[in-house]
Protein backbone atom coordinates (compact mmCIF):
# COMPACT_ATOMS: atom_id res chain seq x y z
CA UNK A 1 0.00 0.00 0.00
CA UNK A 2 1.44 3.38 -0.94
CA UNK A 3 1.55 6.34 1.33
CA UNK A 4 -1.06 8.15 -0.74
CA UNK A 5 -3.55 5.32 -0.44
CA UNK A 6 -3.07 5.11 3.28
CA UNK A 7 -3.45 8.82 3.65
CA UNK A 8 -6.67 8.83 1.65
CA UNK A 9 -8.00 6.07 3.85
CA UNK A 10 -7.31 8.17 6.92
CA UNK A 11 -8.84 11.25 5.39
CA UNK A 12 -12.24 9.55 5.26
CA UNK A 13 -13.61 10.69 8.64
CA UNK A 14 -12.74 14.27 7.77
CA UNK A 15 -14.63 14.11 4.51
CA UNK A 16 -17.65 12.88 6.47
CA UNK A 17 -17.39 15.88 8.72
CA UNK A 18 -17.35 18.13 5.65
CA UNK A 19 -20.71 16.79 4.49
CA UNK A 20 -22.07 17.01 8.05
CA UNK A 21 -21.18 20.69 7.91
CA UNK A 22 -23.25 21.17 4.75
CA UNK A 23 -26.17 19.32 6.30
CA UNK A 24 -25.99 21.40 9.51
CA UNK A 25 -25.90 24.63 7.50
CA UNK A 26 -28.89 23.54 5.43
CA UNK A 27 -30.94 22.47 8.42
CA UNK A 28 -30.13 25.65 10.33
CA UNK A 29 -31.01 27.87 7.36
CA UNK A 30 -34.32 26.00 7.20
CA UNK A 31 -34.80 26.54 10.94
CA UNK A 32 -34.20 30.29 10.58
CA UNK A 33 -36.77 30.55 7.79
CA UNK A 34 -39.30 28.46 9.70
CA UNK A 35 -38.84 30.38 12.96
CA UNK A 36 -39.19 33.67 11.09
CA UNK A 37 -42.35 32.41 9.41
CA UNK A 38 -43.78 31.51 12.82
CA UNK A 39 -42.73 34.86 14.27
CA UNK A 40 -44.60 36.71 11.54
CA UNK A 41 -47.70 34.57 11.97
CA UNK A 42 -47.99 34.53 15.77
CA UNK A 43 -49.32 37.47 17.75
CA UNK A 44 -52.41 39.20 19.14
CA UNK A 45 -53.86 39.30 15.62
CA UNK A 46 -53.07 35.91 14.23
CA UNK A 47 -52.30 35.70 10.56
CA UNK A 48 -52.44 32.34 8.79
CA UNK A 49 -49.14 30.86 7.74
CA UNK A 50 -50.20 30.88 4.08
CA UNK A 51 -51.33 34.50 4.32
CA UNK A 52 -47.88 35.49 5.61
CA UNK A 53 -46.26 34.31 2.39
CA UNK A 54 -49.05 35.92 0.39
CA UNK A 55 -48.52 39.32 2.03
CA UNK A 56 -44.77 39.21 1.51
CA UNK A 57 -45.18 38.09 -2.11
CA UNK A 58 -47.75 40.82 -2.73
CA UNK A 59 -45.44 43.49 -1.32
CA UNK A 60 -42.48 42.33 -3.37
CA UNK A 61 -44.44 41.62 -6.59
CA UNK A 62 -47.74 43.55 -6.36
CA UNK A 63 -50.70 41.70 -7.82
CA UNK A 64 -48.93 38.34 -8.05
CA UNK A 65 -51.24 36.61 -5.56
CA UNK A 66 -54.95 36.76 -4.80
CA UNK A 67 -55.61 38.80 -1.63
CA UNK A 68 -57.05 36.57 1.11
CA UNK A 69 -56.19 38.89 3.99
CA UNK A 70 -57.42 42.17 5.44
CA UNK A 71 -55.54 45.46 5.12
CA UNK A 72 -55.00 45.43 8.91
CA UNK A 73 -53.33 42.04 8.71
CA UNK A 74 -51.20 43.32 5.91
CA UNK A 75 -50.12 46.33 7.90
CA UNK A 76 -49.33 44.24 10.98
CA UNK A 77 -47.25 41.75 9.02
CA UNK A 78 -45.43 44.11 6.71
CA UNK A 79 -44.92 47.16 8.92
CA UNK A 80 -44.34 45.55 12.30
CA UNK A 81 -43.75 41.81 12.45
CA UNK A 82 -41.55 41.28 9.44
CA UNK A 83 -38.99 44.03 10.22
CA UNK A 84 -38.98 42.83 13.82
CA UNK A 85 -38.36 39.24 12.75
CA UNK A 86 -35.61 40.31 10.35
CA UNK A 87 -33.99 42.38 13.09
CA UNK A 88 -34.09 39.31 15.35
CA UNK A 89 -32.13 37.42 12.67
CA UNK A 90 -29.51 40.16 12.38
CA UNK A 91 -29.06 40.71 16.12
CA UNK A 92 -29.05 36.99 16.95
CA UNK A 93 -26.49 36.27 14.27
CA UNK A 94 -24.39 39.30 15.21
CA UNK A 95 -24.23 38.54 18.93
CA UNK A 96 -23.40 34.89 18.27
CA UNK A 97 -20.58 35.79 15.88
CA UNK A 98 -19.16 38.34 18.34
CA UNK A 99 -19.24 35.67 21.05
CA UNK A 100 -17.34 33.23 18.83
CA UNK A 101 -14.68 35.83 17.99
CA UNK A 102 -14.22 36.98 21.60
CA UNK A 103 -13.90 33.39 22.78
CA UNK A 104 -11.10 32.87 20.26
CA UNK A 105 -9.53 36.21 21.11
CA UNK A 106 -9.26 35.58 24.84
CA UNK A 107 -8.94 31.81 24.45
CA UNK A 108 -11.68 31.31 26.95
CA UNK A 109 -14.90 29.54 26.09
CA UNK A 110 -16.67 31.52 28.81
CA UNK A 111 -16.11 34.91 27.17
CA UNK A 112 -19.01 36.91 25.85
CA UNK A 113 -19.69 40.60 25.20
CA UNK A 114 -21.01 40.97 28.75
CA UNK A 115 -18.03 39.45 30.46
CA UNK A 116 -15.70 41.82 28.63
CA UNK A 117 -17.70 44.90 29.51
CA UNK A 118 -18.40 45.59 25.85
CA UNK A 119 -22.17 45.36 26.11
CA UNK A 120 -22.33 47.61 29.16
CA UNK A 121 -19.97 50.07 27.45
CA UNK A 122 -22.38 50.23 24.55
CA UNK A 123 -25.31 50.54 26.95
CA UNK A 124 -23.59 53.43 28.71
CA UNK A 125 -23.18 55.26 25.41
CA UNK A 126 -26.80 54.63 24.50
CA UNK A 127 -28.14 55.66 27.92
CA UNK A 128 -26.14 58.87 27.78
CA UNK A 129 -27.81 59.79 24.49
CA UNK A 130 -31.24 58.63 25.68
CA UNK A 131 -31.27 60.51 28.94
CA UNK A 132 -28.97 63.46 28.50
CA UNK A 133 -30.15 64.03 24.96
CA UNK A 134 -28.15 63.87 21.78
CA UNK A 135 -27.37 67.62 21.93
CA UNK A 136 -25.21 67.32 25.05
CA UNK A 137 -23.08 64.74 23.29
CA UNK A 138 -22.52 66.79 20.17
CA UNK A 139 -25.46 65.42 18.21
CA UNK A 140 -24.31 61.81 18.35
CA UNK A 141 -26.81 59.29 17.07
CA UNK A 142 -27.76 56.38 19.29
CA UNK A 143 -25.79 53.90 17.18
CA UNK A 144 -22.72 56.08 17.16
CA UNK A 145 -22.86 56.55 20.91
CA UNK A 146 -23.32 52.83 21.49
CA UNK A 147 -20.41 52.08 19.16
CA UNK A 148 -18.29 54.69 20.93
CA UNK A 149 -19.17 53.13 24.27
CA UNK A 150 -18.30 49.61 23.19
CA UNK A 151 -15.07 50.72 21.55
CA UNK A 152 -14.11 52.66 24.68
CA UNK A 153 -14.82 49.56 26.76
CA UNK A 154 -12.72 47.31 24.54
CA UNK A 155 -9.79 49.74 24.44
CA UNK A 156 -9.85 50.08 28.24
CA UNK A 157 -10.03 46.32 28.73
CA UNK A 158 -7.24 45.88 26.21
CA UNK A 159 -4.95 48.39 27.91
CA UNK A 160 -5.71 47.15 31.43
CA UNK A 161 -5.16 43.51 30.53
CA UNK A 162 -1.78 44.12 28.97
CA UNK A 163 1.36 43.36 30.87
CA UNK A 164 4.86 43.31 29.52
CA UNK A 165 3.57 43.54 25.97
CA UNK A 166 1.58 40.35 26.45
CA UNK A 167 -2.12 39.96 26.78
CA UNK A 168 -3.14 37.22 29.16
CA UNK A 169 -6.65 35.86 28.71
CA UNK A 170 -7.26 35.67 32.46
CA UNK A 171 -6.42 39.36 32.95
CA UNK A 172 -8.61 40.23 29.99
CA UNK A 173 -11.63 38.56 31.56
CA UNK A 174 -10.93 40.08 35.00
CA UNK A 175 -10.51 43.58 33.58
CA UNK A 176 -13.68 43.07 31.54
CA UNK A 177 -15.76 42.04 34.51
CA UNK A 178 -14.50 44.99 36.57
CA UNK A 179 -15.32 47.46 33.79
CA UNK A 180 -18.71 45.83 33.24
CA UNK A 181 -19.73 46.66 36.79
CA UNK A 182 -18.23 50.13 36.62
CA UNK A 183 -20.17 51.00 33.45
CA UNK A 184 -23.31 49.50 34.90
CA UNK A 185 -22.92 51.72 37.98
CA UNK A 186 -22.44 54.82 35.83
CA UNK A 187 -25.46 54.32 33.61
CA UNK A 188 -27.61 53.30 36.57
CA UNK A 189 -26.60 56.57 38.20
CA UNK A 190 -27.49 58.53 35.08
CA UNK A 191 -30.85 56.78 34.96
CA UNK A 192 -31.56 57.50 38.62
CA UNK A 193 -30.75 61.15 38.16
CA UNK A 194 -32.94 61.39 35.08
CA UNK A 195 -35.95 63.70 35.45
CA UNK A 196 -38.69 61.54 34.04
CA UNK A 197 -39.42 58.24 35.71
CA UNK A 198 -41.26 56.95 32.69
CA UNK A 199 -38.36 57.59 30.37
CA UNK A 200 -36.07 55.84 32.83
CA UNK A 201 -38.33 52.81 32.88
CA UNK A 202 -38.41 52.75 29.09
CA UNK A 203 -34.65 52.83 28.97
CA UNK A 204 -34.39 50.11 31.58
CA UNK A 205 -36.67 47.86 29.56
CA UNK A 206 -34.71 48.57 26.44
CA UNK A 207 -31.44 47.85 28.25
CA UNK A 208 -32.60 44.32 28.98
CA UNK A 209 -33.17 43.76 25.31
CA UNK A 210 -36.15 44.39 23.12
CA UNK A 211 -36.85 44.19 19.42
CA UNK A 212 -40.12 46.09 19.85
CA UNK A 213 -38.83 49.23 18.16
CA UNK A 214 -37.98 47.50 14.89
CA UNK A 215 -38.81 49.39 11.70
CA UNK A 216 -37.66 48.84 8.14
CA UNK A 217 -35.32 51.83 8.18
CA UNK A 218 -33.44 50.33 11.16
CA UNK A 219 -32.36 47.27 9.23
CA UNK A 220 -29.78 48.43 6.65
CA UNK A 221 -26.98 49.42 9.07
CA UNK A 222 -26.96 46.20 11.12
CA UNK A 223 -27.34 44.18 7.91
CA UNK A 224 -24.36 45.83 6.24
CA UNK A 225 -22.15 45.68 9.34
CA UNK A 226 -23.04 42.04 9.96
CA UNK A 227 -22.54 41.03 6.33
CA UNK A 228 -19.20 42.78 6.02
CA UNK A 229 -18.06 41.54 9.43
CA UNK A 230 -18.87 37.90 8.78
CA UNK A 231 -17.30 38.04 5.31
CA UNK A 232 -14.10 39.50 6.75
CA UNK A 233 -13.98 36.93 9.56
CA UNK A 234 -14.53 34.02 7.18
CA UNK A 235 -11.64 35.22 5.04
CA UNK A 236 -9.54 35.39 8.22
CA UNK A 237 -10.56 31.99 9.60
CA UNK A 238 -6.98 30.65 9.59
CA UNK A 239 -5.45 33.51 11.62
CA UNK A 240 -8.47 33.24 13.92
CA UNK A 241 -7.80 29.54 14.49
CA UNK A 242 -4.12 30.29 15.08
CA UNK A 243 -4.94 33.03 17.58
CA UNK A 244 -7.31 30.70 19.40
CA UNK A 245 -4.37 28.30 19.76
CA UNK A 246 -2.27 30.98 21.44
CA UNK A 247 -0.52 34.25 20.83
CA UNK A 248 2.96 32.80 20.33
CA UNK A 249 1.58 30.00 18.21
CA UNK A 250 -0.16 32.52 15.97
CA UNK A 251 3.04 34.55 15.62
CA UNK A 252 5.02 31.45 14.75
CA UNK A 253 2.43 30.66 12.07
CA UNK A 254 3.01 34.01 10.41
CA UNK A 255 0.12 36.00 11.87
CA UNK A 256 0.91 39.62 12.77
CA UNK A 257 -0.81 39.24 16.12
CA UNK A 258 -0.83 42.90 17.19
CA UNK A 259 -2.44 44.18 14.01
CA UNK A 260 -4.85 41.27 13.68
CA UNK A 261 -6.03 41.57 17.27
CA UNK A 262 -6.64 45.28 16.79
CA UNK A 263 -8.78 44.58 13.70
CA UNK A 264 -10.80 42.07 15.70
CA UNK A 265 -11.26 44.57 18.53
CA UNK A 266 -12.58 47.25 16.19
CA UNK A 267 -14.83 44.78 14.37
CA UNK A 268 -16.35 43.29 17.52
CA UNK A 269 -16.98 46.68 19.10
CA UNK A 270 -18.60 47.88 15.87
CA UNK A 271 -20.86 44.81 15.81
CA UNK A 272 -21.78 45.04 19.50
CA UNK A 273 -22.33 48.80 19.23
CA UNK A 274 -24.72 48.42 16.32
CA UNK A 275 -26.59 45.52 17.90
CA UNK A 276 -26.98 47.26 21.27
CA UNK A 277 -28.11 50.45 19.56
CA UNK A 278 -30.96 48.62 17.81
CA UNK A 279 -32.06 46.15 20.43
CA UNK A 280 -30.50 46.83 23.81
CA UNK A 281 -28.12 44.49 25.58
CA UNK A 282 -29.26 40.91 25.14
CA UNK A 283 -27.25 38.56 27.32
CA UNK A 284 -26.29 34.90 26.91
CA UNK A 285 -26.67 34.61 23.12
CA UNK A 286 -22.97 35.33 22.58
CA UNK A 287 -22.02 32.85 25.28
CA UNK A 288 -24.27 29.93 24.47
CA UNK A 289 -24.53 29.84 20.71
CA UNK A 290 -20.83 29.45 19.76
CA UNK A 291 -20.63 26.53 22.19
CA UNK A 292 -23.54 24.78 20.60
CA UNK A 293 -21.96 25.49 17.22
CA UNK A 294 -18.67 23.89 18.30
CA UNK A 295 -20.50 20.86 19.60
CA UNK A 296 -22.09 20.49 16.17
CA UNK A 297 -19.18 21.13 13.80
CA UNK A 298 -15.93 21.33 15.81
CA UNK A 299 -13.73 24.33 16.61
CA UNK A 300 -12.52 25.35 13.13
CA UNK A 301 -13.74 28.91 12.63
CA UNK A 302 -14.53 28.39 8.98
CA UNK A 303 -17.39 26.23 10.24
CA UNK A 304 -18.03 27.80 13.64
CA UNK A 305 -18.77 31.30 12.30
CA UNK A 306 -21.54 30.54 9.79
CA UNK A 307 -23.10 27.90 12.05
CA UNK A 308 -23.04 30.35 14.99
CA UNK A 309 -24.65 33.05 12.87
CA UNK A 310 -27.54 30.80 11.76
CA UNK A 311 -27.99 29.23 15.15
CA UNK A 312 -27.99 32.64 16.84
CA UNK A 313 -30.57 33.94 14.36
CA UNK A 314 -32.91 30.97 14.88
CA UNK A 315 -32.45 31.07 18.65
CA UNK A 316 -33.19 34.78 19.04
CA UNK A 317 -36.21 34.45 16.76
CA UNK A 318 -37.68 31.78 19.04
CA UNK A 319 -36.74 33.80 22.11
CA UNK A 320 -38.55 36.83 20.73
CA UNK A 321 -41.64 34.76 19.97
CA UNK A 322 -41.61 33.53 23.56
CA UNK A 323 -41.06 37.06 24.90
CA UNK A 324 -44.13 38.27 23.00
CA UNK A 325 -46.46 35.39 23.79
CA UNK A 326 -45.70 34.04 27.28
CA UNK A 327 -47.08 37.07 29.13
CA UNK A 328 -49.25 38.53 26.33
CA UNK A 329 -50.31 41.22 25.85
CA UNK A 330 -47.27 42.40 27.80
CA UNK A 331 -43.81 41.72 26.48
CA UNK A 332 -40.92 40.28 28.42
CA UNK A 333 -37.44 41.75 28.07
CA UNK A 334 -35.38 39.40 25.93
CA UNK A 335 -32.63 38.93 28.51
CA UNK A 336 -35.22 37.46 30.87
CA UNK A 337 -35.97 34.76 28.33
CA UNK A 338 -32.36 34.15 27.24
CA UNK A 339 -31.33 33.93 30.90
CA UNK A 340 -33.91 31.20 31.52
CA UNK A 341 -31.98 29.12 28.97
CA UNK A 342 -28.58 30.71 29.51
CA UNK A 343 -28.08 30.37 33.25
CA UNK A 344 -28.66 26.59 33.35
CA UNK A 345 -26.53 26.23 30.22
CA UNK A 346 -23.72 28.17 31.87
CA UNK A 347 -23.85 25.97 34.94
CA UNK A 348 -23.91 22.83 32.83
CA UNK A 349 -20.86 24.13 31.01
CA UNK A 350 -18.97 24.72 34.26
CA UNK A 351 -19.74 21.23 35.49
CA UNK A 352 -18.77 19.73 32.18
CA UNK A 353 -15.43 21.54 32.16
CA UNK A 354 -14.72 20.64 35.77
CA UNK B 1 19.31 26.19 6.90
CA UNK B 2 21.87 28.01 8.98
CA UNK B 3 20.86 30.15 11.95
CA UNK B 4 23.19 32.84 13.26
CA UNK B 5 22.54 35.04 16.29
CA UNK B 6 24.98 37.83 16.94
CA UNK B 7 24.89 40.18 19.92
CA UNK B 8 21.14 39.77 20.41
CA UNK B 9 19.62 41.74 23.28
CA UNK B 10 15.97 41.68 24.33
CA UNK B 11 14.39 44.04 26.81
CA UNK B 12 10.94 43.48 28.31
CA UNK B 13 9.33 46.48 30.04
CA UNK B 14 12.70 48.13 30.53
CA UNK B 15 14.28 45.03 32.03
CA UNK B 16 17.02 43.48 29.94
CA UNK B 17 16.30 39.75 29.79
CA UNK B 18 18.74 38.80 27.07
CA UNK B 19 21.90 40.93 27.14
CA UNK B 20 24.22 39.62 24.52
CA UNK B 21 23.51 36.31 22.95
CA UNK B 22 25.41 34.84 20.06
CA UNK B 23 25.24 31.35 18.63
CA UNK B 24 25.40 29.44 15.36
CA UNK B 25 23.36 26.42 14.33
CA UNK B 26 24.72 24.83 11.18
CA UNK B 27 22.50 23.29 8.46
CA UNK B 28 20.89 20.11 9.76
CA UNK B 29 22.49 20.42 13.19
CA UNK B 30 20.72 19.95 16.52
CA UNK B 31 21.75 22.61 19.02
CA UNK B 32 20.58 22.66 22.62
CA UNK B 33 20.17 25.76 24.74
CA UNK B 34 20.54 25.12 28.46
CA UNK B 35 20.72 27.35 31.50
CA UNK B 36 19.14 27.95 34.88
CA UNK B 37 15.48 29.00 35.11
CA UNK B 38 15.04 32.64 34.14
CA UNK B 39 18.34 32.85 32.24
CA UNK B 40 16.54 34.00 29.08
CA UNK B 41 16.27 30.80 27.00
CA UNK B 42 12.59 31.19 26.17
CA UNK B 43 12.98 34.91 25.59
CA UNK B 44 15.82 34.32 23.16
CA UNK B 45 13.77 31.74 21.26
CA UNK B 46 10.78 34.09 21.17
CA UNK B 47 13.00 36.75 19.65
CA UNK B 48 14.07 34.30 16.94
CA UNK B 49 10.49 33.51 15.96
CA UNK B 50 9.63 37.18 16.29
CA UNK B 51 7.16 37.13 19.14
CA UNK B 52 9.54 39.73 20.61
CA UNK B 53 11.54 42.42 18.87
CA UNK B 54 15.23 42.42 19.82
CA UNK B 55 16.58 45.72 21.13
CA UNK B 56 19.93 45.06 19.48
CA UNK B 57 21.83 42.46 17.52
CA UNK B 58 21.35 40.47 14.37
CA UNK B 59 19.41 37.28 13.68
CA UNK B 60 20.00 35.76 10.27
CA UNK B 61 18.82 32.70 8.39
CA UNK B 62 21.11 31.56 5.58
CA UNK B 63 22.76 35.00 5.60
CA UNK B 64 19.34 36.68 5.34
CA UNK B 65 18.46 39.28 7.99
CA UNK B 66 15.24 38.20 9.69
CA UNK B 67 14.02 41.80 9.85
CA UNK B 68 13.85 41.90 6.06
CA UNK B 69 11.19 39.17 6.07
CA UNK B 70 7.45 39.51 6.64
CA UNK B 71 5.86 37.50 9.44
CA UNK B 72 4.44 35.12 6.88
CA UNK B 73 7.81 34.61 5.18
CA UNK B 74 9.42 34.02 8.56
CA UNK B 75 6.82 31.37 9.37
CA UNK B 76 7.65 29.53 6.15
CA UNK B 77 11.24 29.25 7.32
CA UNK B 78 10.84 28.74 11.08
CA UNK B 79 8.47 26.33 12.80
CA UNK B 80 8.00 26.45 16.55
CA UNK B 81 6.93 24.04 19.25
CA UNK B 82 6.27 26.48 22.09
CA UNK B 83 5.00 25.84 25.61
CA UNK B 84 1.48 26.66 24.59
CA UNK B 85 -1.30 24.15 24.05
CA UNK B 86 -4.39 24.87 21.98
CA UNK B 87 -6.56 23.05 24.48
CA UNK B 88 -9.18 25.64 25.48
CA UNK B 89 -11.39 25.41 22.43
CA UNK B 90 -12.11 21.90 21.32
CA UNK B 91 -9.80 21.59 18.30
CA UNK B 92 -9.25 18.18 16.77
CA UNK B 93 -5.78 16.81 16.11
CA UNK B 94 -6.27 17.53 12.42
CA UNK B 95 -7.38 21.12 13.10
CA UNK B 96 -4.15 21.66 15.03
CA UNK B 97 -1.90 20.12 12.39
CA UNK B 98 -3.69 22.01 9.61
CA UNK B 99 -2.77 25.25 11.39
CA UNK B 100 0.75 24.52 10.22
CA UNK B 101 -0.41 25.26 6.66
CA UNK B 102 -1.37 28.83 7.64
CA UNK B 103 1.76 30.57 6.25
CA UNK B 104 1.32 28.74 2.95
CA UNK B 105 -2.26 29.87 2.38
CA UNK B 106 -3.68 33.08 0.96
CA UNK B 107 -6.73 34.48 2.80
CA UNK B 108 -9.21 33.28 0.16
CA UNK B 109 -7.59 29.96 -0.71
CA UNK B 110 -9.30 26.81 0.46
CA UNK B 111 -7.78 23.95 2.37
CA UNK B 112 -6.97 21.43 -0.34
CA UNK B 113 -6.54 17.68 -0.46
CA UNK B 114 -2.83 18.39 -0.79
CA UNK B 115 -2.84 20.20 2.59
CA UNK B 116 -4.64 17.28 4.19
CA UNK B 117 -2.21 14.86 2.60
CA UNK B 118 0.75 16.73 4.11
CA UNK B 119 -0.96 16.71 7.49
CA UNK B 120 -1.60 12.99 7.25
CA UNK B 121 2.06 12.41 6.38
CA UNK B 122 3.20 14.62 9.25
CA UNK B 123 0.99 12.70 11.67
CA UNK B 124 2.36 9.45 10.35
CA UNK B 125 5.91 10.64 10.94
CA UNK B 126 5.22 11.33 14.59
CA UNK B 127 3.39 8.02 14.92
CA UNK B 128 -0.02 9.61 15.41
CA UNK B 129 -1.61 8.35 12.21
CA UNK B 130 -5.27 7.48 12.55
CA UNK B 131 -5.87 9.93 15.37
CA UNK B 132 -6.68 12.93 13.18
CA UNK B 133 -10.24 13.27 14.41
CA UNK B 134 -9.43 12.91 18.12
CA UNK B 135 -9.95 15.95 20.33
CA UNK B 136 -6.56 17.54 21.05
CA UNK B 137 -7.50 18.37 24.65
CA UNK B 138 -8.04 14.70 25.50
CA UNK B 139 -4.56 13.56 24.42
CA UNK B 140 -1.80 12.67 26.88
CA UNK B 141 1.15 15.04 27.32
CA UNK B 142 3.41 13.01 25.08
CA UNK B 143 0.77 12.78 22.35
CA UNK B 144 0.14 16.51 22.50
CA UNK B 145 3.84 17.19 22.02
CA UNK B 146 3.88 14.83 19.04
CA UNK B 147 0.93 16.60 17.46
CA UNK B 148 2.66 19.98 17.88
CA UNK B 149 5.75 18.52 16.19
CA UNK B 150 3.48 17.27 13.39
CA UNK B 151 2.12 20.79 13.05
CA UNK B 152 5.69 22.07 12.73
CA UNK B 153 6.32 19.43 10.05
CA UNK B 154 3.20 20.40 8.13
CA UNK B 155 4.57 23.94 8.15
CA UNK B 156 7.47 22.67 6.00
CA UNK B 157 10.03 25.01 7.50
CA UNK B 158 13.67 24.07 7.58
CA UNK B 159 14.42 25.49 11.01
CA UNK B 160 12.71 24.02 14.06
CA UNK B 161 12.63 25.80 17.44
CA UNK B 162 11.52 23.93 20.53
CA UNK B 163 10.94 25.47 23.94
CA UNK B 164 11.42 22.78 26.59
CA UNK B 165 9.65 20.11 24.54
CA UNK B 166 10.09 17.50 27.28
CA UNK B 167 8.40 19.50 30.03
CA UNK B 168 5.81 17.56 32.02
CA UNK B 169 6.64 14.31 30.25
CA UNK B 170 7.75 11.12 31.94
CA UNK B 171 11.24 9.92 31.18
CA UNK B 172 10.23 7.49 28.41
CA UNK B 173 8.25 10.11 26.55
CA UNK B 174 11.05 12.64 27.03
CA UNK B 175 13.41 10.30 25.24
CA UNK B 176 10.78 9.50 22.59
CA UNK B 177 10.32 13.16 21.75
CA UNK B 178 14.06 13.87 21.65
CA UNK B 179 14.76 10.85 19.41
CA UNK B 180 11.94 11.92 17.14
CA UNK B 181 13.21 15.48 16.86
CA UNK B 182 16.81 14.44 16.26
CA UNK B 183 15.81 11.96 13.58
CA UNK B 184 13.85 14.61 11.64
CA UNK B 185 17.19 15.97 10.43
CA UNK B 186 15.99 19.58 10.47
CA UNK B 187 18.16 22.43 11.67
CA UNK B 188 17.04 22.50 15.28
CA UNK B 189 17.48 24.79 18.27
CA UNK B 190 15.90 23.46 21.44
CA UNK B 191 15.78 24.92 24.93
CA UNK B 192 16.24 21.95 27.25
CA UNK B 193 16.44 21.75 31.01
CA UNK B 194 17.98 18.30 31.32
CA UNK B 195 21.75 18.59 30.90
CA UNK B 196 22.18 14.89 30.24
CA UNK B 197 19.65 15.03 27.42
CA UNK B 198 21.37 18.06 25.98
CA UNK B 199 24.72 16.29 26.01
CA UNK B 200 23.28 13.09 24.64
CA UNK B 201 21.14 14.38 21.79
CA UNK B 202 22.58 17.71 20.68
CA UNK B 203 25.48 18.23 18.32
CA UNK B 204 26.33 21.34 20.28
CA UNK B 205 25.19 22.71 23.63
CA UNK B 206 24.97 26.44 24.26
CA UNK B 207 24.88 27.50 27.89
CA UNK B 208 23.03 30.65 28.92
CA UNK B 209 23.44 32.55 32.15
CA UNK B 210 21.74 35.83 33.12
CA UNK B 211 20.93 36.72 29.53
CA UNK B 212 24.25 35.80 27.97
CA UNK B 213 25.46 32.78 26.04
CA UNK B 214 28.48 31.97 28.16
CA UNK B 215 29.71 28.66 26.76
CA UNK B 216 29.27 26.33 23.82
CA UNK B 217 30.07 23.13 25.61
CA UNK B 218 29.11 21.48 28.87
CA UNK B 219 32.26 21.07 30.93
CA UNK B 220 32.15 20.41 34.68
CA UNK B 221 33.61 23.91 35.21
CA UNK B 222 30.78 25.53 33.22
CA UNK B 223 28.14 23.53 35.09
CA UNK B 224 29.70 24.47 38.42
CA UNK B 225 29.87 28.15 37.48
CA UNK B 226 26.44 28.50 35.85
CA UNK B 227 24.26 26.08 37.78
CA UNK B 228 26.14 26.20 41.06
CA UNK B 229 26.36 22.41 41.36
CA UNK B 230 29.26 20.07 41.10
CA UNK B 231 28.63 17.77 38.22
CA UNK B 232 30.75 15.44 36.21
CA UNK B 233 30.03 13.53 33.02
CA UNK B 234 28.42 10.15 33.65
CA UNK B 235 31.38 8.06 32.55
CA UNK B 236 33.71 10.01 34.79
CA UNK B 237 31.19 9.74 37.61
CA UNK B 238 30.99 5.99 37.20
CA UNK B 239 34.76 5.79 37.09
CA UNK B 240 35.13 7.81 40.31
CA UNK B 241 32.50 5.74 42.10
CA UNK B 242 34.38 2.63 41.01
CA UNK B 243 37.60 4.06 42.43
CA UNK B 244 35.91 4.94 45.73
CA UNK B 245 34.42 1.50 46.07
CA UNK B 246 37.65 -0.34 45.42
Interface residues (C-beta under 8 A of the other chain):
Chain A: X3 X4 X6 X7 X10 X11 X13 X14 X17 X103 X104 X107 X108 X109 X164 X165 X235 X236 X238 X239 X241 X242 X244 X245 X246 X247 X248 X249 X251 X252 X253 X254 X255 X256 X257 X294 X298 X299 X300
Chain B: X12 X13 X46 X49 X50 X51 X52 X70 X71 X72 X73 X74 X75 X76 X78 X79 X80 X82 X84 X85 X86 X88 X89 X90 X91 X92 X94 X95 X96 X99 X100 X101 X102 X103 X105 X107 X108 X113 X116 X117 X120 X121 X123 X124 X129 X130 X132 X133 X155 X161
